[in-house]
Amino acid sequence: MTTPDHITLNGYKHVLYEGETYSATESIERSRAFHKWLDKRRSVREFSDQDVPKEIIDNLILSASTAPSGAHKQPWTFCAVSNPTLKSEIRKAAEAEEKESYEHRMSERWKKDLEPLGTDMHKPFLEIAPWLIIAFKKAYEFDENGNKYNNYYVNESIGIACGMLISAIHNAGLVTLTHTPSPMNFLTKILDRPSNERAFLLLPAGYPKNPAYVPDIHRKRLDEIAVFYE
């Protein structure tokens, strides 16, 4: 019996899934190798100003957009900025918010927890990195008649997409870090985004400075992060 290439469900076409599967032995090896590769990923704050072709950024954003989303609404916009003037504006506004956070918003414990990472209110990477990718979440949409309707699981959806974007950046041999100056309303204004978009995460993307240094920190062991019910 021939397997059909599509079926109809609730009046909608569903096409045949053609993903790859592997033997248990090969899956174990592939999962081990993937973890070993991904474990090399680090948040890097020292960037080279070496040019990164736009085609790479295109592919990174397309990779992020393969993420699952609530009801497949894909509630995101990724703004990629290489314009030096805009990057300078973003840095100035971000550092103003960071200064307020470090001096007034953050608790002493929070600042103490950040000490091993070497962070402060100064964010030169916002101008040095050749690209800034700002992920905006779309809390709601408008139909063709201008009527407003909500999207579903927006934070979860864009969070997954950003995780895939970070992995894609690592896969391309580039580095990034998650930057979340709070509040981030200034990004909506500087980039002239519509009212239904909210800045979610800013990711500088580029090659690491040579040399670049990262904190000597370690990830939790499996037994510290997982509970198995067998």
C-alpha positions as semicolon CSV with decimal commas, in nm:
position;residue;x (nm);y (nm);z (nm)
1;M;0,000;0,000;0,000
2;T;0,141;0,338;-0,102
3;T;0,169;0,602;0,168
4;P;-0,006;0,921;0,054
5;D;0,204;1,236;0,044
6;H;-0,068;1,431;0,224
7;I;-0,396;1,398;0,411
8;T;-0,677;1,640;0,501
9;L;-0,751;1,716;0,866
10;N;-1,025;1,960;0,973
11;G;-1,033;2,075;0,612
12;Y;-0,660;2,157;0,605
13;K;-0,382;1,986;0,416
14;H;-0,122;1,796;0,619
15;V;0,189;1,684;0,432
16;L;0,397;1,374;0,498
17;Y;0,671;1,423;0,758
18;E;1,012;1,343;0,611
19;G;1,248;1,400;0,902
20;E;1,549;1,181;0,965
21;T;1,562;0,907;1,229
22;Y;1,859;0,705;1,352
23;S;1,936;0,385;1,534
24;A;1,964;0,405;1,912
25;T;2,341;0,372;1,889
26;E;2,371;0,652;1,636
27;S;2,127;0,872;1,829
28;I;2,336;0,831;2,144
29;E;2,650;0,931;1,958
30;R;2,484;1,224;1,782
31;S;2,331;1,352;2,108
32;R;2,668;1,321;2,283
33;A;2,848;1,504;2,002
34;F;2,584;1,778;1,991
35;H;2,613;1,838;2,364
36;K;2,992;1,847;2,342
37;W;2,972;2,103;2,061
38;L;2,703;2,314;2,228
39;D;2,887;2,308;2,559
40;K;3,160;2,514;2,392
41;R;2,915;2,801;2,351
42;R;2,990;3,094;2,579
43;S;2,850;3,440;2,629
44;V;3,122;3,669;2,494
45;R;3,145;4,041;2,566
46;E;3,461;4,117;2,370
47;F;3,385;4,154;1,999
48;S;3,591;4,211;1,689
49;D;3,467;4,476;1,449
50;Q;3,533;4,234;1,160
51;D;3,255;4,247;0,903
52;V;2,990;3,976;0,905
53;P;2,810;3,934;0,569
54;K;2,437;4,006;0,579
55;E;2,366;3,666;0,424
56;I;2,486;3,502;0,747
57;I;2,245;3,716;0,950
58;D;1,966;3,629;0,706
59;N;2,029;3,260;0,763
60;L;2,048;3,301;1,141
61;I;1,709;3,472;1,152
62;L;1,558;3,213;0,920
63;S;1,691;2,942;1,152
64;A;1,530;3,113;1,452
65;S;1,202;3,135;1,264
66;T;1,180;2,754;1,242
67;A;1,089;2,751;1,612
68;P;0,748;2,620;1,717
69;S;0,496;2,880;1,828
70;G;0,148;2,896;1,977
71;A;-0,102;2,809;1,702
72;H;0,185;2,870;1,456
73;K;0,134;3,245;1,483
74;Q;0,511;3,312;1,478
75;P;0,471;3,617;1,703
76;W;0,809;3,775;1,642
77;T;1,004;4,032;1,446
78;F;1,384;4,023;1,438
79;C;1,543;4,362;1,374
80;A;1,904;4,336;1,252
81;V;2,102;4,658;1,294
82;S;2,440;4,733;1,138
83;N;2,394;5,107;1,092
84;P;2,660;5,278;1,310
85;T;2,436;5,573;1,397
86;L;2,157;5,348;1,520
87;K;2,400;5,130;1,713
88;S;2,538;5,442;1,883
89;E;2,187;5,555;1,976
90;I;2,106;5,211;2,113
91;R;2,424;5,205;2,321
92;K;2,360;5,549;2,467
93;A;2,003;5,461;2,564
94;A;2,096;5,116;2,695
95;E;2,378;5,251;2,911
96;A;2,142;5,511;3,057
97;E;1,907;5,232;3,168
98;E;2,197;5,018;3,289
99;K;2,336;5,308;3,495
100;E;1,998;5,349;3,663
101;S;1,982;4,974;3,728
102;Y;2,329;4,944;3,876
103;E;2,291;5,254;4,091
104;H;1,927;5,227;4,203
105;R;1,732;4,920;4,085
106;M;1,959;4,624;4,153
107;S;1,999;4,478;4,500
108;E;2,342;4,436;4,652
109;R;2,302;4,059;4,628
110;W;2,224;4,085;4,257
111;K;2,534;4,294;4,194
112;K;2,739;4,053;4,403
113;D;2,613;3,760;4,192
114;L;2,722;3,946;3,879
115;E;3,078;4,007;3,998
116;P;3,220;3,676;3,861
117;L;3,088;3,772;3,517
118;G;3,267;4,106;3,511
119;T;2,967;4,304;3,391
120;D;2,902;4,671;3,455
121;M;2,694;4,955;3,315
122;H;2,926;5,013;3,019
123;K;2,828;4,827;2,700
124;P;3,086;4,901;2,427
125;F;2,992;4,582;2,242
126;L;2,672;4,753;2,129
127;E;2,883;4,963;1,893
128;I;3,174;4,727;1,827
129;A;2,977;4,416;1,726
130;P;2,898;4,442;1,353
131;W;2,535;4,340;1,407
132;L;2,273;4,381;1,676
133;I;1,975;4,147;1,649
134;I;1,679;4,266;1,853
135;A;1,395;4,019;1,900
136;F;1,054;4,180;1,933
137;K;0,754;3,983;2,051
138;K;0,415;4,048;1,895
139;A;0,162;4,050;2,175
140;Y;-0,123;4,090;1,927
141;E;-0,196;4,130;1,557
142;F;-0,444;4,313;1,336
143;D;-0,662;4,145;1,075
144;E;-0,734;4,287;0,730
145;N;-1,014;4,498;0,878
146;G;-0,793;4,647;1,146
147;N;-0,945;4,440;1,425
148;K;-0,708;4,344;1,707
149;Y;-0,658;3,980;1,808
150;N;-0,420;3,823;2,055
151;N;-0,142;3,577;1,985
152;Y;-0,091;3,271;2,205
153;Y;0,199;3,170;2,430
154;V;0,395;3,470;2,305
155;N;0,675;3,465;2,565
156;E;0,722;3,091;2,535
157;S;0,727;3,109;2,155
158;I;0,981;3,388;2,121
159;G;1,189;3,241;2,403
160;I;1,226;2,917;2,207
161;A;1,305;3,110;1,888
162;C;1,576;3,309;2,066
163;G;1,730;2,990;2,200
164;M;1,745;2,853;1,848
165;L;1,893;3,183;1,728
166;I;2,170;3,161;1,988
167;S;2,249;2,806;1,875
168;A;2,251;2,919;1,511
169;I;2,495;3,199;1,595
170;H;2,725;2,947;1,762
171;N;2,693;2,714;1,462
172;A;2,806;2,995;1,230
173;G;3,127;3,042;1,428
174;L;3,008;3,372;1,571
175;V;2,954;3,478;1,931
176;T;2,681;3,661;2,117
177;L;2,545;3,740;2,461
178;T;2,195;3,796;2,592
179;H;2,149;4,165;2,668
180;T;1,831;4,276;2,841
181;P;1,852;4,640;2,953
182;S;1,537;4,700;3,150
183;P;1,310;4,860;3,055
184;M;1,370;4,823;2,679
185;N;1,106;5,065;2,554
186;F;1,380;5,279;2,397
187;L;1,436;5,010;2,133
188;T;1,077;5,042;2,012
189;K;1,128;5,416;1,973
190;I;1,473;5,410;1,813
191;L;1,377;5,139;1,563
192;D;1,029;5,285;1,503
193;R;0,845;4,961;1,574
194;P;0,464;4,940;1,576
195;S;0,254;4,941;1,893
196;N;0,197;4,565;1,892
197;E;0,569;4,484;1,927
198;R;0,768;4,471;2,252
199;A;1,146;4,433;2,272
200;F;1,226;4,094;2,423
201;L;1,600;4,038;2,382
202;L;1,903;4,207;2,226
203;L;2,175;3,985;2,082
204;P;2,497;4,138;1,946
205;A;2,647;3,909;1,685
206;G;2,999;3,898;1,546
207;Y;3,339;3,737;1,569
208;P;3,520;3,733;1,904
209;K;3,802;3,973;1,968
210;N;4,145;3,809;1,949
211;P;4,214;3,736;2,227
212;A;3,881;3,726;2,409
213;Y;3,832;3,607;2,766
214;V;3,527;3,461;2,939
215;P;3,460;3,393;3,308
216;D;3,591;3,066;3,450
217;I;3,247;2,936;3,545
218;H;3,090;2,594;3,511
219;R;2,752;2,453;3,419
220;K;2,551;2,238;3,657
221;R;2,582;1,860;3,636
222;L;2,300;1,645;3,500
223;D;2,202;1,529;3,847
224;E;2,159;1,893;3,951
225;I;1,921;1,984;3,670
226;A;1,724;1,669;3,588
227;V;1,493;1,426;3,768
228;F;1,413;1,097;3,597
229;Y;1,095;0,893;3,658
230;E;1,163;0,547;3,510
